[in-house]
Amino acid sequence: EIAWVMSVADNSGDGDLDITELGTAITCWHTFTTKREQMETLLAKFDTSGSGKLEADELKLYLTELNGGKPVSDDEVAWVMKVADKSGDGAMNKLELLCATAEWF
């Protein structure tokens, strides 16, 4: 889990966290520790493909729910995917979804 936080937050790739990266790390860790069970439930709800991840169309529905039902644009989905898809596979796994949720808020 710590390695995941570092991979999410260390945007410079230097193995250290500057003040901005530290803020990202704290936000991701806080979201991870306080919303883990809720995220697992939501992942199961929106993972209609059964892949264990949210692809862009599933992520859009997830973000729309987080947004109180207000529609989310494809550009917003692409931005969240760009920021949070650290594995680069075009989908959000559980840990990436936590980061995506933190970024969305």
C-alpha positions in Angstrom: 0.0 0.0 0.0 2.8 2.4 0.8 4.5 1.5 -2.6 1.2 2.3 -4.3 0.9 5.7 -2.5 4.5 6.5 -3.6 3.8 5.5 -7.2 0.7 7.7 -7.2 2.3 10.7 -5.6 5.9 10.7 -6.9 5.1 12.5 -10.2 8.8 13.4 -10.7 9.9 9.8 -10.4 12.8 10.7 -8.2 11.8 8.5 -5.2 11.2 11.5 -3.0 8.1 13.6 -2.3 8.2 17.3 -2.6 5.6 19.4 -0.9 3.0 19.1 -3.7 3.6 15.4 -4.0 3.3 15.0 -0.3 -0.2 16.6 -0.4 -1.2 14.1 -3.1 0.2 11.2 -1.0 -1.7 12.4 2.1 -5.0 12.8 0.1 -4.7 9.4 -1.4 -3.8 7.7 1.9 -6.7 9.5 3.7 -9.1 8.4 1.0 -7.7 4.9 1.1 -8.0 4.5 4.8 -11.4 6.1 5.3 -13.3 5.0 2.2 -11.8 1.6 1.5 -15.0 -0.5 2.2 -17.2 2.0 0.4 -14.9 1.9 -2.7 -14.9 -1.9 -2.8 -18.7 -1.8 -2.7 -18.9 0.9 -5.5 -16.3 -1.0 -7.6 -18.5 -4.1 -7.5 -21.6 -2.0 -8.3 -20.1 -0.3 -11.4 -17.9 -3.1 -12.6 -20.5 -4.4 -15.0 -17.8 -6.2 -17.1 -16.7 -8.2 -14.1 -13.0 -7.4 -14.8 -12.3 -6.1 -11.3 -11.6 -2.7 -12.7 -13.6 0.2 -14.1 -13.2 0.9 -17.8 -13.9 4.4 -19.1 -17.7 3.9 -19.6 -18.0 2.3 -16.1 -15.9 5.1 -14.6 -18.2 7.7 -16.2 -21.2 6.1 -14.4 -19.3 6.0 -11.2 -18.3 9.6 -11.4 -21.8 10.6 -12.3 -23.1 9.0 -9.1 -20.4 10.7 -7.0 -21.4 13.9 -8.8 -25.0 13.6 -7.4 -26.4 12.4 -10.7 -25.0 15.4 -12.6 -23.6 14.2 -16.0 -19.9 13.9 -16.3 -18.2 14.8 -19.7 -15.9 12.4 -21.6 -13.2 15.0 -21.1 -13.6 14.8 -17.4 -13.5 11.0 -17.5 -10.3 11.2 -19.6 -8.7 13.6 -17.1 -9.5 11.4 -14.2 -8.2 8.4 -16.1 -5.0 10.2 -17.0 -4.3 11.3 -13.4 -5.2 8.1 -11.6 -4.5 5.2 -14.1 -0.9 4.6 -12.8 -0.8 1.1 -14.3 -1.5 2.5 -17.7 -4.0 -0.2 -18.7 -6.9 2.1 -19.4 -8.9 1.0 -16.4 -9.2 1.8 -12.7 -8.3 -1.0 -10.2 -9.3 -0.6 -6.6 -6.3 1.4 -5.5 -6.5 3.6 -8.6 -10.2 4.2 -8.0 -9.4 5.5 -4.6 -6.9 7.9 -6.0 -9.4 8.9 -8.8 -12.0 9.5 -6.1 -9.6 11.7 -4.2 -8.7 13.7 -7.3 -12.4 14.1 -8.3 -13.2 15.8 -5.0 
